[in-house]
């Protein structure tokens, strides 16, 4: 589905709130309630008062990797590749056999304005990266993603040589710490699970003091699928047994399950499909839509998504298309900011 509006540049968050001298949690919060069809506007600091004692807030503890690396040379040298164009690699997702999904990107013309997808490349090409590492292209996985293999362990390599993935709406580079949430403990995401970025230790303390339980899942996010309207591809997830027990207990006692991010929804709804006794971990291909419905999650905290984003289908499972359309019209009218450094939307039953 799509939301019928154009996203003007003035509504894009070009930098984190801290760059304006504000706190991480100093962002706007829109709240929609599907039962009433109502929309209200708040600050993120109001979140503890919007959740009930007995609710369970599930968060993603995946940490963001500095997943972008420049390409030094392409081998063999007779391969037709663009010259002096700022070619880089975005590492996306670790595969079970040791390969990684990666995306090739080109400098978009102005280095401060990010990169654009590069459609070239051939199976067997090797890319020389900083530090002498070699990346071999195995085969295409989607229209813009490759299966590839690095000559050394990827995560330690990225920590030493990589930098955070940055798109055109972010006009300068920021350290990887700007792309971490307060819950990040398990490195593995190519891009930040950004719905939880506004949480601060103070907000977490207020939630717990109110009687809201907080529990983690892990889902390592890949590179954004917004540019090509791609379906979400498989991602690694883990719902720990303790979190699964808290989900069951909360539902049995009348509490609500609130997901901090679409990644959390995907993990919890995938786990709900697993046969009894099976581990709630592995690879998920599940895509939540109005047609699949929701088995576990009652509410969702998420960022604001582009008009043609595949994430909107998941949001429509919570709010319905009519309410969701009104939410986005209200957000645009009130000057909400989009993307990972922007404002957030809490969808409640």
N, C-alpha and C positions, 0 to 999 in steps of 0.2 A: 504494500500500500504506500501511498505518499500523502504528504500534507501539502495542499496547494498554496504555497507561498515561496517567494524568493528570499534567501537569507542575505541581507545586506552586510557588507563588511563592518559597518558600524556596530553590528550586534555580535561580532566575533570577539571572544576574549583573547587578546594578543599577548597577555602576560599574566602571571599569577597575581592574586591580590596583594601579596607581600611587596611586589614591585611598586605598588601605589602607597605603600606605608600602612596597609591594612593587615588585619590578621587573616590567617588561613580560613577561618570560619566566617569571615565577614563577606558573605555572598547572599544573594537573594534566594528565597525558597518559595516556590509555588506549590500549593497543595490542592489536589483534586480528590473529590469523594464520589465514587461511582454510584453509590446507592442514592445519593441526593442529587447527583449531577452538578455539584457545587464546586466553585473554584475560589480560593482565597490566597492572599499574598502575605508573606512573612519574611523574616530573616532566618538564616540557618540556625542561629542561636536559640530559636523557638522550638527546635526539634524535640527536646526532652518533654516539653509540655504537650506535644502533639501525639506522643505515643503513650500507651496505657501501662500501668503496672501489670506484670504478667505477660507482656509482649516479649517476643524473641526477635532480636535484631541479628541477622546473620551477615557476616562481612567476609570479604575475600582477603586472605593474608598473603597473596602473591605479591612479591616485590618486583619492581620494574628494573629490567636490565638496560645498560647503555648499549642498545642493540643495533646501532648504526655504525658502519665502518667504511672508510673510503677505500676505493680500489686503486692500487698502485700501478699494476700492469695486467694485461690480459694475454694468456698463452693458449694456443700458439700465436706467434706474433703476426701471422697472416690472417687472423680472424678479423672480420669486418666489425669493428666496434667504434663508437664515437670517440673522437680525440679531444682532449682538453675540455671535457664537458662536465667534470666533477662527478664521475660515476661512483656510486656507493652501493653498499649491500645493507638491507635491513633484515636481520635475523628475526624470524617470526616464531616458529613452533618446533620443539624437539619431537622427532618421530621415534617410535619404539625401537627401530633398528639402528639408531645412532645418526641417521640423516636429519637434516633440518629443512623446514620450509623457509625459503628466503625470497625477498623481493629485490629486484634491481631498480635503482633510482638514478635520475639525472638531475644535475643542478638546473633549477627552473629558470635560469637567466639572471637572477639576482640572488646571490648567495644568502642574503639575509631573509629571503622569502621562500626558503625551503626547496623541495625537490618535486619532480614529477616522475611517474612510472616510465621505465624503459622496457620496450617490448622485444628488444633484440636478444641475442644469445643463442648458442647451439649446444646440444648435448655433448658433453665431453670437454667443453671449454673450461679452462682453469683461470681463476682470478687470483693474482698475487696481492695479498693484503699486508698492512703494516706488520713488522716483526717477522716477515718471511713466511707467514702462514699461507697455504694454498687452499682455495675453495673450488671444488669441482662441481660443475652443473651436471646432475644426473638426468633428469627429465622434467618436463613441465607438470605442475600439479593442478593449476588453474590457469586462466588467461594471463595472469601476471605473477603467479608464484611458481618457484622452482623447488624441486627436491634437490638438495645439494649436500656435499660432505666437506667438512673442514679438516685439515691435516692435524689439528690439535683439539684438545677439549674446548668446547665452545664457551661455556659460561666463564671460566677463568680468563679465557682470551678476551672476551668482551669487557670484563671488569677492568682489564689492563689497557685495552686499545679502543674500546667503543665509546660512543657518546649517545645521549638519548635521541630517539626518533623525534623529528620535528617537522611539522607540516607548514604550509605556506602562510597560514593565519598567525603563526607565532613568529614574530619578526626578528628575534635574536635567540641565541642559544642560552639554555639554563642548565645548571648542574643537575645531575641525576637525582639529587635530594629533593628538587622541586617536583619530581615526578613520583615520589613515594607517598603512600598514605601512612597514617599513624599505625595501621594494622599490619604493615608489610614486614614479614619475617622469613618468607620462603622465596628467594629470587627465582624468576622464571618468566615474567611477562615481557613481551616486546613493547607493549604500551600500557600505561598506568590504568588499573581498574579505577577510573577517575570519579565515580559516584561518591566514593568514600573520602576523596581528598579534603573536603571541608571539615571533617572531624578533627577535633583537637583533644588533647588530654582532658581539658576542662569539660568539654561536651560529653565525653565518655564517662567521666566521673558523675556528672549530673544525671545521665541516663541510668547508670547503675544505682545511684541513690534513689531514683524514682521507682525502682523495681523492674526495670527493663533488663533482661538477660542478653548478653552479647556472646555469640559463638562464631567460630571460624569455619570456612571451607577454603579449599585451594582450587583455583582455576587459573591457569596461566594463559593470559590473553595473547592472541596473535596480532599481526598488523591489521590496521583498520580496513574494513571492507567497504567503506563509504564511497570510494571513488568510482567503483565499477558496479555498484548495486549487486554485489555477489552475495550468495547465500553464505551464512556462517559455515565455516569448515570445521573439521574435528579439532577438539581441544582437550588437553589433559586436565582432569579434575579429580578431586578427592573430598568426600564428605566423611570426616572422622566419625567413628562410632559414638563418641560423646556428643557431637553435634546432632547426629541422627536421633539419639535418645532424647535430647532437649526438644527437637522438633516434635517428636511423638508426644512428649509430656505436655508441651505447650498447647498442642491441638486438643489433647484429651481434657485439659483444664480450662478451655475456652479462650486462651490467649491467641494473639495474632502472630503470624510469621511475616516479618518485614525483611525484605532483601535489600541490602545496600549494593545495588548494581545489577545490571542485566547478567553479568557473569554468575552471580550468586543464584539468580533465578534458574539459569541453565543447569547449574550443578545440582540444585535441590530437586528440580523437576526431573532430571535424568535419574537421580537416585530413587525417586518415587516409582520409576518404571522398572527398577531392578527386581528380579525374583527374590522372595524371602531367603535370607541366608547368604545372598551374594554380596561381595564387597561393593560398597558404593564408591568406586574409584575406577580409573582407567581412562578410556577415550569416549567422549560423547559426540554424537552426531545429531542429537536432539535439537530441534528448532521449535521454540514456543511461539504459537500463533493463536488467534482466536479459534481456529479449527481444532487445535490440539487441546486447548483449554489449560487450566491450572489445577493441579492436584494438591499442592502443598502450600504454595506461597499466597499470602493474602494481600500484601502491599509491597510497593517497590519505590526505592529512592534511586533516582537516575539523573543524568545530565540531560541537556537539551540536544536533540539529534537533528541532523540535516533533513530537509523535506523528503528526500528519497531514500533515507536510511532503512536498511533491513531491520534495525532495532525497533522501528515503529510498529511492526507487526506484533512484536512481543508486548509493547505498551498497550496496543489495542486489545490484547487479551485481558488486561486489567481494567481499562477505562471505556472501551468501546470507541468506535471511530468518531462518533459525533462529539462526545466529551473531549476526546483527544484533540480533535480539530479546534474546538473552542479554547482548549488550554494553550495550544501553540499560537493561536491568534492573540490571546491575552498576553502571552509572553513577549511576542513581537511588539505589541502596542505599548507595553510597559517598559520596553528596553532591556529585557533580560539578555544575558550574555551566554553564547553557545560555546561548546567545546570543553576540553579537559580542565581549563582554568576558569570556567564560567560558573553560572548559576545552576541550581538543581530543582528537581521536580519530585515531590512525594505523592505517589498515587496510593490512596487508601480505599478500603472497601466502601 
